[in-house]
Structures are given as structure tokens and as C-alpha cells.
Amino acid sequence: MTDLRKELGERTSLMEHRMGEYAEAHNDMADHVQKLEHQLETYQVKLMDIENRSPRKNVRLRGIPEDIQQANIMEFLTGYFKTLVPVFPTETLLMDRAHRVAKPKFLQEETPRAYTNPPTLLSCQRSNYESL
């Protein structure tokens, strides 16, 4: 009977040890899955941002004054487009966002961002000019 108890005790301790290892492995995998889910969310946000910035329907304007603040740029651009194309109704002008493009890294600080008196340049890719 003592041998049986000893054997059962050994088996029980072995099972408890294995269960501890399994629980630890499970916790490690759960932590790893949580990190991967966080990375996936981060990459999805970055992908959406990249897709939204794709050049399909972007308009690039040059010669916009530097003194216009980021908060006022949307209303400035609405007036700017109204000046460029007066017959175009501003209600149909849809802008998701507007932002300045950073200066190229190879330019020095004192180098101006654009020419001092550039011609008005409106570059549209894949636009439907017939609607104007």
C-alpha cells in the first residue's frame, strides 16, 4: 500500500509539474497573441493612412503663402479654388484634409521652399474636367 501511495504521489507531482509548464506556455502564447493583435491594429492604421494619401485624387498646389496656419488652410483653399475657377460651386468641393508637404531633406534651412513668385500650378491626376 505504501508503494501505491508513493507511486500515486509521484504521478500527482509529475502531473502538477506538467500542468504548471502548460499553464506557463499558455500564458506566454496569450501574451504573444496580444502583442501581435496590437501590432496588427497599428499596421492597419498605417495602411489606411497610406491608402488615404495615395495620389489618385490628390491635388498639389505650389505658391501657397507660408504664413497661413494649419488650422485656417481649409478655408483658405476653398477661397483659392473659388478664385481659380469662379464658376465652380464651392458646395461641391470635397476635401478630406489639407496639409503642407515637408521640405526635402537635401535642402538647407535657408533655402526657400518654393520660388518667390511661382506661377499658379494646379496639378490634377485622373480628374474629370468635363464636370467643370
C-alpha atoms as a printed R data frame, in Angstrom:
    type eleno elety resid chain resno       x      y       z
1   ATOM     1    CA   MET     A     1   0.000  0.000   0.000
2   ATOM     2    CA   THR     A     2   2.882  2.339   0.735
3   ATOM     3    CA   ASP     A     3   4.326  1.691  -2.703
4   ATOM     4    CA   LEU     A     4   0.975  2.527  -4.255
5   ATOM     5    CA   ARG     A     5   0.758  5.789  -2.300
6   ATOM     6    CA   LYS     A     6   4.319  6.661  -3.225
7   ATOM     7    CA   GLU     A     7   3.643  5.934  -6.894
8   ATOM     8    CA   LEU     A     8   0.419  7.973  -6.816
9   ATOM     9    CA   GLY     A     9   2.250 10.824  -5.108
10  ATOM    10    CA   GLU     A    10   4.973 10.785  -7.770
11  ATOM    11    CA   ARG     A    11   2.396 10.712 -10.558
12  ATOM    12    CA   THR     A    12   0.450 13.542  -8.966
13  ATOM    13    CA   SER     A    13   3.549 15.707  -8.557
14  ATOM    14    CA   LEU     A    14   4.578 14.918 -12.156
15  ATOM    15    CA   MET     A    15   1.113 15.906 -13.410
16  ATOM    16    CA   GLU     A    16   1.172 19.086 -11.336
17  ATOM    17    CA   HIS     A    17   4.603 19.942 -12.745
18  ATOM    18    CA   ARG     A    18   3.409 19.354 -16.313
19  ATOM    19    CA   MET     A    19   0.251 21.370 -15.721
20  ATOM    20    CA   GLY     A    20   2.404 24.229 -14.433
21  ATOM    21    CA   GLU     A    21   4.531 24.060 -17.587
22  ATOM    22    CA   TYR     A    22   1.394 24.005 -19.771
23  ATOM    23    CA   ALA     A    23  -0.095 26.965 -17.918
24  ATOM    24    CA   GLU     A    24   3.140 28.920 -18.302
25  ATOM    25    CA   ALA     A    25   3.334 28.094 -22.028
26  ATOM    26    CA   HIS     A    26  -0.309 29.109 -22.444
27  ATOM    27    CA   ASN     A    27   0.288 32.431 -20.688
28  ATOM    28    CA   ASP     A    28   3.349 33.096 -22.865
29  ATOM    29    CA   MET     A    29   1.336 32.384 -26.014
30  ATOM    30    CA   ALA     A    30  -1.546 34.574 -24.811
31  ATOM    31    CA   ASP     A    31   0.886 37.462 -24.219
32  ATOM    32    CA   HIS     A    32   2.407 36.900 -27.657
33  ATOM    33    CA   VAL     A    33  -1.043 36.887 -29.302
34  ATOM    34    CA   GLN     A    34  -1.911 40.117 -27.511
35  ATOM    35    CA   LYS     A    35   1.282 41.762 -28.807
36  ATOM    36    CA   LEU     A    36   0.533 40.530 -32.336
37  ATOM    37    CA   GLU     A    37  -3.016 41.901 -32.152
38  ATOM    38    CA   HIS     A    38  -1.637 45.275 -31.086
39  ATOM    39    CA   GLN     A    39   0.861 45.211 -33.971
40  ATOM    40    CA   LEU     A    40  -1.923 44.282 -36.383
41  ATOM    41    CA   GLU     A    41  -4.029 47.240 -35.239
42  ATOM    42    CA   THR     A    42  -1.032 49.559 -35.645
43  ATOM    43    CA   TYR     A    43  -0.316 48.276 -39.146
44  ATOM    44    CA   GLN     A    44  -3.973 48.565 -40.141
45  ATOM    45    CA   VAL     A    45  -3.992 52.224 -39.086
46  ATOM    46    CA   LYS     A    46  -0.774 52.842 -41.030
47  ATOM    47    CA   LEU     A    47  -2.156 51.051 -44.092
48  ATOM    48    CA   MET     A    48  -5.343 53.118 -44.006
49  ATOM    49    CA   ASP     A    49  -3.244 56.284 -43.758
50  ATOM    50    CA   ILE     A    50  -1.096 55.244 -46.724
51  ATOM    51    CA   GLU     A    51  -4.161 54.334 -48.779
52  ATOM    52    CA   ASN     A    52  -5.761 57.681 -47.957
53  ATOM    53    CA   ARG     A    53  -2.656 59.513 -49.100
54  ATOM    54    CA   SER     A    54  -2.381 57.682 -52.404
55  ATOM    55    CA   PRO     A    55  -2.029 60.067 -55.355
56  ATOM    56    CA   ARG     A    56  -5.251 59.028 -57.088
57  ATOM    57    CA   LYS     A    57  -7.249 62.133 -56.285
58  ATOM    58    CA   ASN     A    58  -4.697 64.372 -54.644
59  ATOM    59    CA   VAL     A    59  -4.168 67.935 -55.739
60  ATOM    60    CA   ARG     A    60  -0.795 69.561 -55.219
61  ATOM    61    CA   LEU     A    61  -0.635 73.339 -55.063
62  ATOM    62    CA   ARG     A    62   2.500 75.444 -55.143
63  ATOM    63    CA   GLY     A    63   2.876 79.032 -54.138
64  ATOM    64    CA   ILE     A    64   0.628 78.950 -51.092
65  ATOM    65    CA   PRO     A    65   1.882 81.577 -48.608
66  ATOM    66    CA   GLU     A    66   3.819 80.240 -45.630
67  ATOM    67    CA   ASP     A    67   2.037 82.488 -43.130
68  ATOM    68    CA   ILE     A    68  -1.243 80.564 -43.382
69  ATOM    69    CA   GLN     A    69  -1.714 78.469 -40.261
70  ATOM    70    CA   GLN     A    70  -2.666 74.793 -40.478
71  ATOM    71    CA   ALA     A    71  -5.988 75.500 -38.746
72  ATOM    72    CA   ASN     A    72  -7.004 78.007 -41.465
73  ATOM    73    CA   ILE     A    73  -5.739 76.147 -44.511
74  ATOM    74    CA   MET     A    74  -9.080 74.530 -45.454
75  ATOM    75    CA   GLU     A    75 -10.962 77.829 -45.645
76  ATOM    76    CA   PHE     A    76  -8.026 79.433 -47.487
77  ATOM    77    CA   LEU     A    77  -8.059 76.638 -50.068
78  ATOM    78    CA   THR     A    78 -11.813 76.952 -50.550
79  ATOM    79    CA   GLY     A    79 -11.350 80.638 -51.379
80  ATOM    80    CA   TYR     A    80  -8.310 79.822 -53.512
81  ATOM    81    CA   PHE     A    81 -10.272 77.345 -55.632
82  ATOM    82    CA   LYS     A    82 -13.121 79.855 -55.926
83  ATOM    83    CA   THR     A    83 -10.589 82.375 -57.288
84  ATOM    84    CA   LEU     A    84  -9.102 79.855 -59.727
85  ATOM    85    CA   VAL     A    85 -12.436 78.566 -61.039
86  ATOM    86    CA   PRO     A    86 -15.189 81.077 -60.202
87  ATOM    87    CA   VAL     A    87 -17.954 79.038 -61.876
88  ATOM    88    CA   PHE     A    88 -17.260 76.014 -59.710
89  ATOM    89    CA   PRO     A    89 -19.749 75.834 -56.808
90  ATOM    90    CA   THR     A    90 -17.905 75.607 -53.503
91  ATOM    91    CA   GLU     A    91 -20.622 73.329 -52.070
92  ATOM    92    CA   THR     A    92 -19.421 70.534 -54.351
93  ATOM    93    CA   LEU     A    93 -15.802 70.950 -53.303
94  ATOM    94    CA   LEU     A    94 -14.987 67.974 -51.089
95  ATOM    95    CA   MET     A    95 -11.735 67.984 -49.134
96  ATOM    96    CA   ASP     A    96 -10.931 65.320 -46.587
97  ATOM    97    CA   ARG     A    97  -7.812 67.053 -45.377
98  ATOM    98    CA   ALA     A    98  -5.135 69.506 -46.385
99  ATOM    99    CA   HIS     A    99  -1.558 69.651 -45.191
100 ATOM   100    CA   ARG     A   100   1.812 71.014 -46.143
101 ATOM   101    CA   VAL     A   101   4.410 68.759 -47.642
102 ATOM   102    CA   ALA     A   102   7.675 68.730 -45.743
103 ATOM   103    CA   LYS     A   103  10.728 70.325 -47.252
104 ATOM   104    CA   PRO     A   104  13.035 67.767 -48.895
105 ATOM   105    CA   LYS     A   105  15.841 66.715 -46.586
106 ATOM   106    CA   PHE     A   106  18.572 67.605 -49.067
107 ATOM   107    CA   LEU     A   107  17.623 71.324 -48.982
108 ATOM   108    CA   GLN     A   108  19.348 73.543 -46.472
109 ATOM   109    CA   GLU     A   109  17.405 75.545 -43.885
110 ATOM   110    CA   GLU     A   110  17.904 78.915 -45.586
111 ATOM   111    CA   THR     A   111  16.783 77.583 -48.974
112 ATOM   112    CA   PRO     A   112  13.264 78.763 -49.808
113 ATOM   113    CA   ARG     A   113  10.616 76.075 -50.146
114 ATOM   114    CA   ALA     A   114   9.355 77.364 -53.489
115 ATOM   115    CA   TYR     A   115  10.101 80.124 -55.959
116 ATOM   116    CA   THR     A   116   9.335 83.626 -54.735
117 ATOM   117    CA   ASN     A   117   6.708 84.316 -57.432
118 ATOM   118    CA   PRO     A   118   5.715 80.946 -58.838
119 ATOM   119    CA   PRO     A   119   3.058 80.644 -61.494
120 ATOM   120    CA   THR     A   120  -0.135 79.150 -60.207
121 ATOM   121    CA   LEU     A   121   0.247 75.437 -60.668
122 ATOM   122    CA   LEU     A   122  -2.667 73.137 -60.227
123 ATOM   123    CA   SER     A   123  -1.786 69.540 -60.925
124 ATOM   124    CA   CYS     A   124  -4.663 67.059 -61.022
125 ATOM   125    CA   GLN     A   125  -4.229 63.409 -61.837
126 ATOM   126    CA   ARG     A   126  -7.107 61.411 -63.278
127 ATOM   127    CA   SER     A   127  -9.546 64.283 -62.827
128 ATOM   128    CA   ASN     A   128 -12.804 64.661 -64.662
129 ATOM   129    CA   TYR     A   129 -12.557 68.092 -66.298
130 ATOM   130    CA   GLU     A   130 -15.842 67.620 -68.180
131 ATOM   131    CA   SER     A   131 -17.774 68.280 -64.984
132 ATOM   132    CA   LEU     A   132 -16.400 71.833 -64.847
